[in-house]
Amino acid sequence: MIVGMWIDMIRELTPHAGFGPPAGEAAIRDCEQTLGTPLDEDLAALLRETNGVMGGYGLGLIWPVERIASDNVAFRTTPEFADLYMPFDPLLFFADAGNGDQFAFVLRDRRKDVFTWHHETDSRLWVAPGLAEYLTWWLDGTIKL
């Protein structure tokens, strides 16, 4: 991706996006080490441009790298979750819908697809073939939860 490409794309999709300073390489490596897996290439490229994207009403369109690490660790290690939900180890959460549902990549086979995890039903449903489509479809209303 060309530097600035993600920010430019998101600005074309919504005037309500807020951007942070770029995530440093050390922060991205720390996240990957904490989670024991590399981040999706597109997600890492976006984080290098802006460490998270906030949408209207504080919606976490893309979480900062620190939240990606901390929320994924929490989902994987909270004892009560083991009794309530299927394992979260195959997922890499990176955004939320603002209603308790989360967006994630499936780590198996390094898929680019984006899924949503519904917190009330524990269902995991495909919503987009990649990060760019997730952003486009979520912001234009194609993805409905």
C-alpha positions, 0 to 999 in steps of 0.5 A: 500500500502507498503511504497515506492510502488507508487514511485517504480511503477512509476520509472518502468514506466518512467525514467523521473519522478520527486518526491517531499518530502512526503506530511504531514498528516496536508497538506492532512487533510487541502486539504480534509477540504478545498475541503470538501471531503476525498481524494481517498485512493490511491491518499492520499497514493501516496501523503504520499510518494511524494507530487506530481509527475512531468513527462517529460517536466514538466507534472503534473502526480500527482499534489502536495496536495496544487495544488489539493486544489487550482485548485479544489477550482478555478474550483468550484468558478470561476464565468465565469466557471459557464457560460461555463461548467457543475458544477465541484463539482462532480470532484476531479482534481489531474493531467493534460494532459499538453494541458488544459485537466485534470484528476479527480476522480468522488466524487459520490459513492467514485468511484476509476475510473479516468475520463478526463475533456476535456476543449474544449468540457466540456466532462468528459470521463472514462479513467481508473478504478483506480490510478495505471491504470491511471498512467500505461495507461497514461505513456504507451500511452494507454490513448489518448486525 
